[in-house]
C-alpha cells in the first residue's frame, strides 16, 4: 500500500502487523506514485467536497457513501466493483443489478447478470445484441427518437411544407410519428447507424 506523507499515517506499523499489508510512502509532491489513492480521492469528492467537515455527517450517511463506492464498477478491476471482487460471499449480485436497473428507470424482471466489458460503443452494442439475442427481434428505425411511438412511412408531398430547403433537395424517403409529428429522413446519421447495425446484426438493414 502506498501512503501519502502525513500524521494520519503514523500507525502504519500497526496496520502492517495486524493485516500483513506492507506500507510504502510516496515521495513528496509525487501523486503518480499512489494512483489508486488519487483516484479514490476524486470519487470521494463527488460526495464530500474538499474541505468537508465529516463531523457534520451521521455514520449512516458515511456508510452509504462507502457502499456506493464499493458497489461501483471500476475499469482497473475489469469492470467489476470492489465488493463483487473482494467480498463475493457477502455481495448480493442479483439485488445489486436490479437496483442499478431501477436507477436507470427499468424494473424487474429485466435483471442484468453481467457487466458489458467493453470501452467502445460499437463493441458494447455488439455484446448486448449477442447476450440478449436481439438479432432476430430488433427492428431498427421503427420508433420515434422523441417519444418512442411507432413510425410510419409518409410521402414527401405530405410533409413538404415542414422540410427545410436543403432536406427537400437531398432526400426523398421519409417517416413520421403520429404522436409528436416529428419527421425523419435518411440522412448522414441514419446511414452511419445503418452501417453499424448491419455489422452488428450480420445482415442488411
N, C-alpha and C positions, 0 to 999 in steps of 0.2 A: 504494500500500500504506500503510495507517495503522498506525503503530507506537505502542507504549506508550513512556513515558519511562523509560529505564534504560540502564545502562552497556553492556548486551549489544547495544545498537543502535548502538554507536559507529562501526561500519564501514558505515553506511548509504550514504555517498557512493560507496564502492567497489562496493556492491551495485547502485546506480543506474548506475554506469559500466559494469559487467560485463553487466547484464541489460537496461538501458533502462527499468527499472521506477522510477517516481517514488515517493519516500518522504515521507510526511507524519507529523507527530507529534500525537497526540491531546492535548487539554487535560488538565491534572491532574484526577483523580477524575471522568473522563468516559468510562466504559466503553462507553456507547452510540455513541460516535464510532468504535469499532472492533469492530463487532458480530461479524464473522467470527472475529476473534481470540478474543473471549469464548466464542463457540460452540465453537470448536475446543478451547479450554482445558477446557470441560465434557466434550467427548468424550474427551480425553486422560485426564481424571480417572477415567474408567471403567476404565482400565488402569494408570494411575500416580497413586495418591492424592497429594493435595497434600503437599509436603514429601518426596516420594520421592527417595532418593539414586540418581541414574542410574548412578553408578559401580558399583552392585551388579548391573547388568543387562548381559548379554552383548550384543554388537552384533546377533547373530541375533535375540534377543528384541525389541530395539527395532525391527529391520527388520520383524518380524512384526506389531508394533503398527501401524507405518506402513502396511503392506499392508492390514490390516483397515480402517483409517480411509480409505484411498484407494479401497477397493472397497465402501464403504458408501453406499447411495443417500442423496442429500440433497434435501430439499424445495426449497432455494434453487437447485438445479441441474436443476429439472424432474424430480426423482426419478431422475436419472442419478447414477452415482458419479463422483468426480473422475477416476479412472483412465480410465473409459469416455469422459469428455468431453475430457480434456486430453491423453491419450496413447493414442488409439484404435488406433494401429498396433501398440502393444505389449500391448494388452489382449485376452485370450482370452475373448471373450464366452461361448462355449459352455461352456468349462470352469468359468468363474465361476458361471454359473447352475446347472450340475449340482452344484457344491459347495454352493450355497445350498440346493438341494433335499435333498441328503444331510443337511445340518444339520437340516432340518425333519423328517427321518425318511423321505424319499422316495428312490427310486433311479431312475436312467435306465431306460427311455427317456423318462421324464417330464421333458422339457427345456423350461424357460421361455425364450422368446426376447425377451420384453419385460416391463418392469415395468408394474404397474397404476397409471396416473397419475390417481388419484382419492383424495380425502380421506374422503368419507363412505362408510360401509359399504354403503349401498344402491347407490351408484354403482360401488363396487368389485365387488359381486356382479353387477351388470348387465354390466360389462365382461368379467368372467370367463365368464359364460354365453355372451356373444356371441363371444368369442375362441375358446373351446373348443367352441362349437356344442353346448351342453348342453340346449337347449330340448326337443328331441325325446326325448332319452335319460334326462333327470333323472326320478327317482321320489321326490318329497318324502315325508317322514314314513313311509318304508318300513323304516328301520333304527333300531336301538336307540341312544339317545344315550349309554348307559353302555358297551356292549360291541360295538356296531356289527353285531350279529347281526340277521337279518330279524325284522320284527314281523308278528304275525298278529292279525286281529280276535278279540275274545273277548266273550262276553255279560256283561252287568252282574251277573247272578246268579252267574257263576263266580268273580268277583273281589270280590263284595260285602263279605266279611269283611276284605278288605285295604284298603278305602277308608275315608277319614275321613268323618265325618258330613256335612260341607259338600259334599264331592265326590259323595256318594251323592245328595244333594238336587238338585245343579245339573247333573249330567252323566248321559248315557245311553249314549254310544258310547265303547268302549274298545279298546285294543290291548295286547298283551303280548309280552314277549320270552321265548322258551323257554330261553334260556341263563342270563340273570341274574334272570329272573322279575319284572322291573320292569313296572309297569302305567302306561299312558299314556292321557290323555283330552284332549278338545278344549277346553282352557282358553284363557285370555286370550293366553298366549304363542303357542299354536298358531294362534289367529285372526290375530294380528299377522303371524306368519310366512306364513300362507296369503295374506294380502293383499299382502305384499311379493313373494312368489313369483309370484302371479298377474300382478302388474305386470311383473316381470322376464321371465316366460315368455310373456306375452301370451295367457294362457288361464286359465280357472278351474281351481283345484286341487281 
